[in-house]
Amino acid sequence: MTTIPEPATPRLETTSAPARGVELLLSCGAVAGLLFPVVSFAQAFTRSGFDLRRHALSALALGDLGWLQTANFALTGLLSCAFAIGVRRVARPGVAGAVGPILIGVYGVAMVGGGIFTPDPALGWPVGAPAGLPEHPSTGSTLHAILGATAFLSLIVAGLVFARRFASRGWTAYSVISSLATFVLVVPPWGDDSVSLRFAAGAVLISASLAALSLRLRNH
C-alpha cells in the first residue's frame, strides 16, 4: 500500500516577540547616544548669540527655542531608561548585569530632571541676560547642576562596570579610556574659561559610550 507523505510543517520564525521587544529596548541606547549630541550641537551652531566657548550646552534650554533642548533632555532620558530595562534583561548574571542597568537608569532619570530644571540666564545668554554669573543661583539652577553631575558620574562608573563584560581587549580599553577621559574633563578643578568646552566634550564621550554599549549588547 502506498503511503502518502505528510505535508512539511512550516518553519516558525526563530525570533520571538519578547526577543524583538528586548532588541528594541537595546536600540534605545543607540538612539539616546546619538540624539543628545546631535540636537545639542545643531542648536549650538545655529542659534544666534550662543557661543559654545562660553555657554554650556544645557543653557540651550533657555530662550525662545529653549523647548527644543528641554525636549532633547527629556527624550534622551526616557530612551536611556528604556535601554536600562533592556540591559537588565540581557546582561545578567554578574556585576554588570546587577549594577549596570541601575547606573544607566540613574543617568536617564537625571537627564529628564535636567530638562525640568534649567540653569540661570548668564554670560549674555539668552540675548539680554546679564553679562556675568548670578550672585545667588536659583534652586532650579542648583538642581540642574546636581543632576548634571549625577548623569556624568553614573555613566563614567557604568563604563568601568561594563569594561570586562565582553571578551574583547579592544572593548575593555575603550570603556576604561572613555570613562577616565570623561572624568578628567569634568571632575578636576579646571579654569572656568574652558568649562563649557570641557563639559561639551564630556557629553560627547558619555553619549558615544552609551551608543557603543547598545550596539555591543545587540550584537551579543
N, C-alpha and C positions, 0 to 999 in steps of 0.2 A: 504494500500500500504506500502510495506517495505521500510524504509529509510536506505540508505547505509551511514554508518558513514564516515565522512571525515578523511583522514589520519592525524595523530598527527603532529603538526608543530615542527620541530626540535628546541631544545633549543639552544640559542646562548650562546657563552662564555660570562661570566659576566665581564671579564677583557678586557677593550677596549684597542686599540692600544696606545692612548695617556696615559692611566694609566700605561701600560707596559713601556712606554718611561720614565715616571716620576720615576718609580721604578728603572729603570736602572741608571738614574741620581743620585738618592739617594744612590745607591750601590757604586757609585764612591767615596763617602766619606769614606766608609769602606776600599776600596782598597787603597786609598791615606793614610789613617791612618796606615795601615799595611806596605805599600810599603817603606816609608821613613826609619823607624827604622830598618826594616829587612835588607834592602840593605845596609844601613849605617853600622850596626854592623857586618854584614857579611864581609864587607871590613876591618873594624877596627881590626878584629881579624885575618885577613889573609894577609894583605898587609905588606910586610917586611919593618921594620923601623918605622911604625906608632905606636904611644903609646897614648892610649886614656887618660892617666893621664896627658899628656902634650899637645896633639894636638886635636883641635876641629874637630867634625865630618865634618864640612864644608871644612876643609883642605884636605879631601879626594878627592876634585876636582882638586888637584894638582898632578903632576907626570904623569908617563906613562899611568896609568889606570884612570886618573882623569876624563875621559869622562863618566865613569860609574856613578860617583857621580853627575856630571853635568846633565846627563840624569835623574838621580833619583830626583834631584831638579825640573827639568822641568816637568817630568811626574806627580810628586806629585802635583805640582801647577796646571797643566791643569785639572787633575782629581778633585781637590778641586774647581776649577771654575765651572766645570760641576755640582758638588754637590751643589754649591751655587744656581745654576739655579733651581735644583730640590727642594731645600729648599724653594725658593721663591714661587714655585707653590703650596706647600702643607702647609706651616706654617702660611699663612695669616688667619685671621687678627691678630692684636696685635703687641706689640713692637718687639717680637721675629721674627715675620713674616716680619716686615719692616726693622729692623736693622740687624738681624742675617745673612741673605744672603749677605749683603754688607760686613760684617766683614769676613765672610768665603771667599768671593771673593777677598778681600784685601789680605788675607793670601795666596790664590792661586797665585795672581799676584806677591806678594813678593817672593814666593818660585821660581817662574820662573826667576825673576830677580836675586835671589841668585845663580842660576845656571849660569847666564850670567856673573855676576861679581864675581870674586873669591878672596879669601884672599891672602895675600902675602906669599911667602915662608918664613918660620921662624922656630926657635926652632929645627933645624935639619931636618925639613920635607918640601918637599921631600928630599930624601937622597942627601946630598951635599949642602943643604941650610945652611945659616948662623945659628950659634948656638943660637943667641939671636933674639930679635924682631927688625924689621926695625925701624930706627930712624924717617923716614918720610913715613908713609903709602901711598900707591898709591891711586889714585882716585877710581880704581876698588875695592880695599880692603875696603875703606871707605864706598862706596855704598853698598857693601856686608854686612857690619856691620849694616848700617841703615835699609836695607831690612830685615835682620835677626831680629832686634828689632821689626820692624813692624809686622813680621809674628808672633812672640811670643805674642805681646800685643793684636793683633787682635783676636787671639783665646782665650786668657785669658778673654777678655771682652765678647766674644761670649759665653763662658761657663757660665758667670754670667747672660747674657741675656736669655739663654735657661734654666736656673736653675729652673724656675717655669712654664715652658711651659707645662709640663705633670703633671697630678695629682698623683704624687708619691714622698713621702718624701725621699725615697732612692735615686731617681734621683736628687732631689734638693740638698741633702747632697753631693752626688758625684760631681756634677757640681761645687758647691761652693768650696769644699775642693780641687779639682783638679786645679781650677783656682788660688786659693790663694797659693797653694803649688808651682805651677809653677812661680808665681810672686815672691815668697820668694827666689826661686832658682836662678832666672835670673836677678832680678832688684836691690836688695840692694847691696852696695859696699862690696862684699866679698873679700877675698885674691885672688891674681892671681894664686896661686898654685892649686886651686880647680876649676878654671873657666871652663875647658874643661869637667870635670866630671859633674858639675852642669848643664851646658847647654845641655849635652847629656841626663841627667835625665829629664830636662825640655822638651826636644824634644820628649821623650817617653810619657810624660804626655799629651802634647797637641795632639800628634798623636793618643793616646788612646781615648782622648775626642772626636776627630773628628770621629773616627770609632764608638764610642758608640752612638753619636748623629745620625749618619747614620742609625744604626740598630734600634734605638728608633723611628725615623721617619718612617722607613719602617714598623715597627710593629703597628704603629698608623695611 
